[in-house]
Amino acid sequence: MDNKQPNNPLHGVTLENIVTTLQEHYGWNELAHRVNINCFKIDPSVKSSLKFLRKTPWAREKVESLYVTTLRSPYSSNRQ
């Protein structure tokens, strides 16, 4: 079976890259507004966000979905 996923926009993108890209694009306040989770609201950092998202699948799905939506936006810088 071929493990390549050419149509998966998250293929080859680390969770750290996703969080960093979203934080740089939106800032913590807007990111917390778009994905309502405490790791983006209370003393946010990439490290604390990664720790939470790695053990919370529903939150990770929301963050990944926002990342894909952001990349597809005509206003994004398309940092794939």
OpenMM code with the backbone's topology and positions (N, CA, C; nanometers):
from openmm import Vec3, app, unit

residues = "MET ASP ASN LYS GLN PRO ASN ASN PRO LEU HIS GLY VAL THR LEU GLU ASN ILE VAL THR THR LEU GLN GLU HIS TYR GLY TRP ASN GLU LEU ALA HIS ARG VAL ASN ILE ASN CYS PHE LYS ILE ASP PRO SER VAL LYS SER SER LEU LYS PHE LEU ARG LYS THR PRO TRP ALA ARG GLU LYS VAL GLU SER LEU TYR VAL THR THR LEU ARG SER PRO TYR SER SER ASN ARG GLN".split()
positions = [
    Vec3(0.0834, -0.1181, 0.0000),
    Vec3(0.0000, 0.0000, 0.0000),
    Vec3(0.0877, 0.1242, 0.0000),
    Vec3(0.0523, 0.2199, -0.0793),
    Vec3(0.1288, 0.3431, -0.0900),
    Vec3(0.0941, 0.4370, 0.0251),
    Vec3(0.1943, 0.4790, 0.1031),
    Vec3(0.1704, 0.5655, 0.2179),
    Vec3(0.1709, 0.7133, 0.1828),
    Vec3(0.1958, 0.7464, 0.0587),
    Vec3(0.1974, 0.8866, 0.0190),
    Vec3(0.0552, 0.9402, 0.0168),
    Vec3(0.0407, 1.0658, 0.0578),
    Vec3(-0.0904, 1.1289, 0.0634),
    Vec3(-0.0838, 1.2644, -0.0073),
    Vec3(-0.0718, 1.2648, -0.1385),
    Vec3(-0.0509, 1.3915, -0.2099),
    Vec3(-0.1676, 1.4896, -0.1979),
    Vec3(-0.2897, 1.4391, -0.1709),
    Vec3(-0.4044, 1.5279, -0.1604),
    Vec3(-0.4370, 1.5680, -0.0176),
    Vec3(-0.3608, 1.5204, 0.0782),
    Vec3(-0.3826, 1.5548, 0.2183),
    Vec3(-0.3017, 1.6813, 0.2498),
    Vec3(-0.3695, 1.7937, 0.2774),
    Vec3(-0.2965, 1.9188, 0.3024),
    Vec3(-0.2135, 1.9156, 0.4304),
    Vec3(-0.2360, 1.8177, 0.5170),
    Vec3(-0.1592, 1.8075, 0.6407),
    Vec3(-0.0419, 1.7100, 0.6290),
    Vec3(-0.0317, 1.6419, 0.5157),
    Vec3(0.0758, 1.5440, 0.4971),
    Vec3(0.2119, 1.6127, 0.5049),
    Vec3(0.2948, 1.5655, 0.5956),
    Vec3(0.4297, 1.6190, 0.6099),
    Vec3(0.4383, 1.7453, 0.6937),
    Vec3(0.3264, 1.7899, 0.7494),
    Vec3(0.3263, 1.9122, 0.8312),
    Vec3(0.3167, 1.8698, 0.9771),
    Vec3(0.4099, 1.9155, 1.0588),
    Vec3(0.4081, 1.8791, 1.2005),
    Vec3(0.3064, 1.9635, 1.2756),
    Vec3(0.2624, 1.9129, 1.3886),
    Vec3(0.1704, 1.9874, 1.4735),
    Vec3(0.2368, 2.1174, 1.5200),
    Vec3(0.3656, 2.1124, 1.5476),
    Vec3(0.4368, 2.2336, 1.5885),
    Vec3(0.4334, 2.3388, 1.4780),
    Vec3(0.4501, 2.2960, 1.3540),
    Vec3(0.4440, 2.3890, 1.2416),
    Vec3(0.3045, 2.4482, 1.2281),
    Vec3(0.2029, 2.3662, 1.2481),
    Vec3(0.0646, 2.4137, 1.2389),
    Vec3(0.0384, 2.5216, 1.3442),
    Vec3(0.0726, 2.4925, 1.4691),
    Vec3(0.0482, 2.5883, 1.5774),
    Vec3(0.1288, 2.7162, 1.5555),
    Vec3(0.2535, 2.7028, 1.5173),
    Vec3(0.3390, 2.8198, 1.4945),
    Vec3(0.2855, 2.9057, 1.3807),
    Vec3(0.2453, 2.8424, 1.2726),
    Vec3(0.1918, 2.9149, 1.1574),
    Vec3(0.0641, 2.9890, 1.1946),
    Vec3(-0.0257, 2.9219, 1.2650),
    Vec3(-0.1510, 2.9866, 1.3049),
    Vec3(-0.1254, 3.1010, 1.4020),
    Vec3(-0.0341, 3.0813, 1.4951),
    Vec3(-0.0032, 3.1866, 1.5923),
    Vec3(0.0555, 3.3085, 1.5216),
    Vec3(0.1439, 3.2867, 1.4265),
    Vec3(0.2034, 3.3981, 1.3522),
    Vec3(0.0999, 3.4677, 1.2649),
    Vec3(0.0060, 3.3913, 1.2112),
    Vec3(-0.0955, 3.4477, 1.1217),
    Vec3(-0.2022, 3.5253, 1.1987),
    Vec3(-0.2522, 3.4669, 1.3100),
    Vec3(-0.3634, 3.5262, 1.3833),
    Vec3(-0.3238, 3.5964, 1.5134),
    Vec3(-0.2179, 3.5509, 1.5767),
    Vec3(-0.1862, 3.5966, 1.7127),
    Vec3(-0.2668, 3.5137, 1.8116),
    Vec3(-0.2225, 3.5104, 1.9375),
    Vec3(-0.2877, 3.4255, 2.0372),
    Vec3(-0.4329, 3.4652, 2.0622),
    Vec3(-0.4620, 3.5959, 2.0710),
    Vec3(-0.5986, 3.6393, 2.1021),
    Vec3(-0.6973, 3.5941, 1.9954),
    Vec3(-0.6657, 3.6170, 1.8696),
    Vec3(-0.7555, 3.5776, 1.7614),
    Vec3(-0.7625, 3.4252, 1.7498),
    Vec3(-0.6516, 3.3588, 1.7740),
    Vec3(-0.6501, 3.2127, 1.7699),
    Vec3(-0.7417, 3.1557, 1.8786),
    Vec3(-0.7376, 3.2145, 1.9979),
    Vec3(-0.8252, 3.1712, 2.1077),
    Vec3(-0.9719, 3.1983, 2.0738),
    Vec3(-0.9969, 3.3044, 2.0006),
    Vec3(-1.1333, 3.3358, 1.9586),
    Vec3(-1.1831, 3.2331, 1.8550),
    Vec3(-1.0975, 3.1943, 1.7651),
    Vec3(-1.1358, 3.1003, 1.6586),
    Vec3(-1.1438, 2.9559, 1.7072),
    Vec3(-1.0555, 2.9186, 1.7996),
    Vec3(-1.0576, 2.7847, 1.8597),
    Vec3(-1.0585, 2.8065, 2.0108),
    Vec3(-1.1737, 2.7870, 2.0710),
    Vec3(-1.1957, 2.8212, 2.2112),
    Vec3(-1.1389, 2.7142, 2.3047),
    Vec3(-1.0071, 2.7205, 2.3244),
    Vec3(-0.9405, 2.6287, 2.4164),
    Vec3(-0.8466, 2.7094, 2.5052),
    Vec3(-0.8355, 2.6672, 2.6313),
    Vec3(-0.7595, 2.7431, 2.7295),
    Vec3(-0.6113, 2.7564, 2.6978),
    Vec3(-0.5534, 2.6594, 2.6294),
    Vec3(-0.4095, 2.6687, 2.6019),
    Vec3(-0.3780, 2.7861, 2.5088),
    Vec3(-0.4784, 2.8390, 2.4393),
    Vec3(-0.4595, 2.9586, 2.3568),
    Vec3(-0.4975, 3.0851, 2.4331),
    Vec3(-0.5666, 3.0703, 2.5464),
    Vec3(-0.6166, 3.1861, 2.6222),
    Vec3(-0.5303, 3.2219, 2.7425),
    Vec3(-0.4911, 3.1194, 2.8177),
    Vec3(-0.4242, 3.1416, 2.9457),
    Vec3(-0.2752, 3.1121, 2.9329),
    Vec3(-0.1943, 3.2156, 2.9414),
    Vec3(-0.0487, 3.2040, 2.9307),
    Vec3(-0.0083, 3.1157, 2.8126),
    Vec3(-0.0500, 3.1537, 2.6913),
    Vec3(-0.0271, 3.0679, 2.5750),
    Vec3(0.1197, 3.0584, 2.5334),
    Vec3(0.1569, 2.9414, 2.4886),
    Vec3(0.2880, 2.9193, 2.4293),
    Vec3(0.2749, 2.8016, 2.3333),
    Vec3(0.3666, 2.7913, 2.2413),
    Vec3(0.3646, 2.6791, 2.1477),
    Vec3(0.3811, 2.5486, 2.2258),
    Vec3(0.4721, 2.5465, 2.3214),
    Vec3(0.5001, 2.4249, 2.3980),
    Vec3(0.3769, 2.3759, 2.4739),
    Vec3(0.3082, 2.4658, 2.5449),
    Vec3(0.1905, 2.4237, 2.6214),
    Vec3(0.0769, 2.3820, 2.5281),
    Vec3(0.0658, 2.4495, 2.4151),
    Vec3(-0.0378, 2.4141, 2.3180),
    Vec3(-0.0131, 2.2749, 2.2607),
    Vec3(0.1106, 2.2452, 2.2269),
    Vec3(0.1442, 2.1135, 2.1727),
    Vec3(0.1127, 2.0035, 2.2733),
    Vec3(0.1473, 2.0273, 2.3986),
    Vec3(0.1219, 1.9277, 2.5034),
    Vec3(-0.0277, 1.8988, 2.5128),
    Vec3(-0.1104, 2.0029, 2.5128),
    Vec3(-0.2549, 1.9849, 2.5212),
    Vec3(-0.3112, 1.9185, 2.3959),
    Vec3(-0.2720, 1.9680, 2.2798),
    Vec3(-0.3289, 1.9179, 2.1545),
    Vec3(-0.2917, 1.7727, 2.1267),
    Vec3(-0.1745, 1.7309, 2.1712),
    Vec3(-0.1316, 1.5923, 2.1481),
    Vec3(-0.2149, 1.4926, 2.2273),
    Vec3(-0.2743, 1.5367, 2.3377),
    Vec3(-0.3555, 1.4431, 2.4166),
    Vec3(-0.5052, 1.4734, 2.4106),
    Vec3(-0.5460, 1.5663, 2.3235),
    Vec3(-0.6867, 1.6039, 2.3125),
    Vec3(-0.7279, 1.6030, 2.1654),
    Vec3(-0.7718, 1.4880, 2.1156),
    Vec3(-0.8015, 1.4735, 1.9725),
    Vec3(-0.9040, 1.5725, 1.9171),
    Vec3(-1.0096, 1.6026, 1.9909),
    Vec3(-1.1116, 1.6942, 1.9386),
    Vec3(-1.0548, 1.8337, 1.9175),
    Vec3(-0.9683, 1.8777, 2.0081),
    Vec3(-0.9079, 2.0108, 1.9956),
    Vec3(-0.8083, 2.0122, 1.8798),
    Vec3(-0.7318, 1.9050, 1.8671),
    Vec3(-0.6357, 1.8962, 1.7575),
    Vec3(-0.7077, 1.9024, 1.6220),
    Vec3(-0.8209, 1.8336, 1.6118),
    Vec3(-0.8984, 1.8361, 1.4873),
    Vec3(-0.9438, 1.9781, 1.4527),
    Vec3(-0.9858, 2.0534, 1.5528),
    Vec3(-1.0294, 2.1915, 1.5288),
    Vec3(-0.9123, 2.2773, 1.4810),
    Vec3(-0.7966, 2.2607, 1.5421),
    Vec3(-0.6782, 2.3380, 1.5042),
    Vec3(-0.6332, 2.2998, 1.3632),
    Vec3(-0.6320, 2.1717, 1.3320),
    Vec3(-0.5934, 2.1273, 1.1976),
    Vec3(-0.6917, 2.1788, 1.0932),
    Vec3(-0.8195, 2.1787, 1.1261),
    Vec3(-0.9213, 2.2299, 1.0343),
    Vec3(-0.9015, 2.3792, 1.0085),
    Vec3(-0.8724, 2.4551, 1.1127),
    Vec3(-0.8459, 2.5981, 1.0959),
    Vec3(-0.7228, 2.6196, 1.0090),
    Vec3(-0.6208, 2.5384, 1.0291),
    Vec3(-0.4983, 2.5491, 0.9492),
    Vec3(-0.5276, 2.5269, 0.8007),
    Vec3(-0.6044, 2.4229, 0.7694),
    Vec3(-0.6381, 2.3931, 0.6298),
    Vec3(-0.7211, 2.5069, 0.5712),
    Vec3(-0.8191, 2.5553, 0.6472),
    Vec3(-0.9028, 2.6669, 0.6017),
    Vec3(-0.8188, 2.7916, 0.5786),
    Vec3(-0.7252, 2.8171, 0.6669),
    Vec3(-0.6379, 2.9344, 0.6554),
    Vec3(-0.5512, 2.9260, 0.5306),
    Vec3(-0.4988, 2.8079, 0.5016),
    Vec3(-0.4151, 2.7908, 0.3829),
    Vec3(-0.4941, 2.8124, 0.2543),
    Vec3(-0.6215, 2.7751, 0.2580),
    Vec3(-0.7053, 2.7877, 0.1388),
    Vec3(-0.7592, 2.9291, 0.1195),
    Vec3(-0.7498, 3.0116, 0.2213),
    Vec3(-0.8019, 3.1480, 0.2131),
    Vec3(-0.7242, 3.2284, 0.1097),
    Vec3(-0.7942, 3.3086, 0.0284),
    Vec3(-0.7233, 3.3913, -0.0699),
    Vec3(-0.6378, 3.4992, -0.0034),
    Vec3(-0.6588, 3.5225, 0.1268),
    Vec3(-0.5836, 3.6255, 0.1990),
    Vec3(-0.4629, 3.5707, 0.2721),
    Vec3(-0.4471, 3.4374, 0.2709),
    Vec3(-0.3337, 3.3778, 0.3396),
    Vec3(-0.2098, 3.3871, 0.2526),
    Vec3(-0.0964, 3.3622, 0.3150),
    Vec3(0.0288, 3.3670, 0.2416),
    Vec3(0.0624, 3.2314, 0.1791),
    Vec3(-0.0281, 3.1324, 0.1982),
    Vec3(-0.0082, 2.9968, 0.1437),
    Vec3(0.1291, 2.9406, 0.1753),
    Vec3(0.1591, 2.9239, 0.3013),
    Vec3(0.2892, 2.8743, 0.3472),
    Vec3(0.2913, 2.7238, 0.3542),
    Vec3(0.2689, 2.6552, 0.2451),
    Vec3(0.2744, 2.5097, 0.2474),
    Vec3(0.4149, 2.4621, 0.2359),
] * unit.nanometer
topology = app.Topology()
chain = topology.addChain("A")
for resn in residues:
    res = topology.addResidue(resn, chain)
    for name in ("N", "CA", "C"):
        topology.addAtom(name, app.Element.getBySymbol(name[0]), res)
